[in-house]
Each structure stands twice: as structure tokens, then as C-alpha cells.
Amino acid sequence: MNSKEIVCLAARYADSKKAENIKVIDLGGLSSLCDYILIATATSKPHLEAVEEEISTKLKQEGIYKTNRDGVDSPIWRVSDYGSFLVHIMTPEARDFYALDKIFSFGTEIDFTAKPKKAAAKKTATKKPAAKKTAAKKTAAKKTTVKKAAAKKTSAKKTTAKKTAKKTVKK
């Protein structure tokens, strides 16, 4: 999974715990801080803890771990750092006061509800002709090598015959 898929997955986990006003913002290399920001609103301290725990637990099951976190004791704001993205879970009051939506307005909001499209599997039938072409190329290369070797032998025989003829003429 790439970073975009993971942050959208985290947003869906927050949504499953009834977080509100969830936004995923693609910073697209515009920030040295991270590539994506996930901002979600929790209605109370227990709700904030539940949303944070859901995201953390589910991402761990996917093999994705936090590199850092802040606000462990805060009743209004938690931040989890996953390297390529940050998760901000805030109460409505904290979200209004700190206005992260405005601070990161230079980024592009992503629709996290859309599941990523899986790449279509290639049919094996398309691979077989490619293998035949390779085999045909190898066969042609072998024929060319054989022809060159035969030509060298013929050339060597002619050269030897010419030398023998010259020696005979000299005697």
C-alpha cells in the first residue's frame, strides 16, 4: 500500500468510530512535514480516545506503526505521526481554535471514501507470445551464429587452399 491508500484507510477507520468532519489533505510535496494530513473531530475525550485507538490498532494489524504521538493526556487534541502522514483528532472547540483546515488549505482535499482500484491482472495468454518472440529471437541468433561460424570455416578453407596452391606454384 502507498501512503495515500494508508491515510485513506485511517480516515475510514475514524469514520467507523463516528468521527465527524473527517478531512484528508494531500500536501503533494508542498510541505517538509509530511505528505498527507488527516483531521477528524471527536465529540468528547472518550470519543477522542476511541477514534485514536481504532486507527492505531487497525493500522498495526496492517503492519503500520506510529513513529510518534503527542497529546496523550490532552482532553481536546491528539496527534499521531505515521511518517508520511499525520493524524489530528480534535474536539470541535480545538478544531475551531487551531484552524488546521485553514493552515493546510494550500493542499488538496482527497475523497477517502473511494476505495482504491486494483490493477487488472494481466492474462497469461499475452505473456506466451512474448516468450515465443524471445525464443524466436534466440533461434534466429543461433542460426546467425551458425552461419557466421560456417562462413569462417569456409573462408579459412579457401585461405588454406590458396596458400597450398601458391606453395605448389612456387615449387
C-alpha positions in Angstrom: 0.0 0.0 0.0 1.2 3.5 -0.7 0.8 6.5 1.7 -2.3 7.8 0.1 -4.1 4.4 0.5 -3.0 4.1 4.1 -4.1 7.6 5.1 -7.5 7.0 3.4 -7.7 3.7 5.3 -7.0 5.5 8.6 -9.8 8.0 7.7 -12.2 5.1 7.1 -11.3 3.7 10.5 -12.0 7.1 12.1 -15.3 7.2 10.2 -16.2 3.7 11.5 -15.9 5.1 15.1 -18.2 8.0 14.2 -15.6 10.7 14.0 -17.1 13.9 12.4 -15.9 16.3 9.7 -13.1 14.0 8.5 -10.7 15.5 6.0 -7.7 14.0 4.3 -5.5 16.7 2.8 -2.8 15.9 0.1 0.1 18.3 0.6 1.7 16.9 -2.6 5.3 17.7 -1.7 4.3 21.2 -0.6 5.3 20.6 3.0 8.5 19.2 4.5 6.4 18.0 7.4 4.5 15.2 5.7 2.7 14.2 2.5 -0.9 13.9 4.0 -2.8 15.3 6.9 -5.9 13.6 8.4 -8.1 15.8 10.5 -11.1 14.4 12.4 -13.4 15.7 15.1 -14.3 13.7 18.2 -17.2 14.9 20.4 -15.7 14.1 23.8 -12.5 12.9 25.5 -13.7 9.2 25.5 -14.7 9.5 21.8 -11.3 11.1 21.0 -9.6 8.1 22.7 -11.8 5.6 20.9 -11.0 7.1 17.5 -7.3 7.2 18.2 -7.3 3.6 19.5 -9.3 2.4 16.5 -6.9 3.9 14.0 -3.8 2.8 15.9 -5.0 -0.8 16.4 -6.2 -1.3 12.8 -3.1 0.1 11.3 -0.9 -2.1 13.5 -2.8 -5.1 12.1 -1.8 -3.9 8.7 1.9 -3.6 9.9 1.8 0.2 10.0 3.1 1.8 13.2 3.2 5.3 14.7 6.6 6.9 14.8 5.5 9.4 17.4 2.4 10.8 19.2 1.5 13.8 21.2 -1.3 14.9 23.5 -1.6 11.6 25.4 -3.2 13.5 28.4 -5.0 16.1 26.4 -8.8 16.0 26.5 -9.0 18.1 23.3 -6.4 17.1 20.8 -4.3 14.0 19.8 -1.6 13.9 17.1 -0.2 10.6 15.7 2.8 10.7 13.4 3.0 7.9 10.8 5.9 9.3 8.9 4.3 10.2 5.6 1.1 11.4 7.2 -0.2 13.0 10.5 -3.5 12.2 12.2 -5.1 15.0 14.2 -8.1 14.1 16.3 -9.7 17.2 18.0 -12.7 18.3 19.8 -14.9 20.8 17.9 -13.6 23.7 20.1 -10.0 22.8 19.5 -10.6 22.4 15.7 -12.2 25.8 15.5 -9.5 27.5 17.6 -6.4 25.9 15.9 -8.0 26.0 12.4 -5.8 23.4 10.8 -8.2 23.2 7.9 -7.2 26.8 7.1 -3.5 26.3 7.8 -3.3 23.5 5.3 -5.7 25.0 2.8 -2.9 25.1 0.2 -3.3 21.3 -0.1 -5.9 19.3 -2.0 -8.7 17.5 -0.1 -9.0 13.8 -1.0 -12.1 11.7 -1.1 -11.2 9.0 1.4 -14.4 7.1 1.0 -13.5 5.8 -2.5 -11.7 2.5 -2.2 -8.5 2.2 -4.4 -8.9 0.5 -7.7 -7.0 -2.8 -8.0 -4.8 -3.1 -11.1 -6.2 -5.5 -13.6 -4.4 -8.8 -13.7 -2.6 -9.5 -17.0 -3.7 -12.5 -18.9 -1.2 -15.3 -19.3 -2.0 -15.5 -23.0 -0.4 -12.2 -23.6 2.8 -13.4 -21.9 3.1 -16.6 -24.1 3.6 -14.8 -27.4 6.2 -12.6 -25.8 8.0 -15.8 -24.7 7.7 -17.2 -28.2 9.2 -14.0 -29.6 12.1 -14.3 -27.3 12.5 -18.0 -28.3 12.3 -17.0 -32.0 14.9 -14.3 -31.4 17.2 -16.8 -29.7 16.7 -19.3 -32.6 17.4 -16.6 -35.2 20.5 -15.6 -33.2 21.7 -19.2 -33.1 21.2 -19.5 -36.9 23.1 -16.3 -37.5 26.0 -17.6 -35.2 26.0 -20.9 -37.0 26.1 -19.2 -40.4 28.9 -16.9 -39.3 30.9 -19.9 -38.0 30.3 -21.8 -41.2 31.4 -18.8 -43.2 34.5 -18.5 -41.1 35.3 -22.2 -41.7 34.7 -21.8 -45.4 36.8 -18.7 -45.5 39.6 -20.5 -43.6 39.4 -23.4 -46.0 39.6 -21.1 -49.0 42.6 -19.3 -47.4 44.3 -22.6 -46.7 43.6 -23.8 -50.3 45.1 -20.5 -51.7 48.2 -20.9 -49.6 48.6 -24.5 -50.7 48.2 -23.5 -54.3 50.7 -20.8 -54.0 53.3 -23.2 -52.5 52.6 -25.7 -55.3 53.1 -23.0 -57.9 56.4 -21.8 -56.3 57.9 -25.3 -56.3 
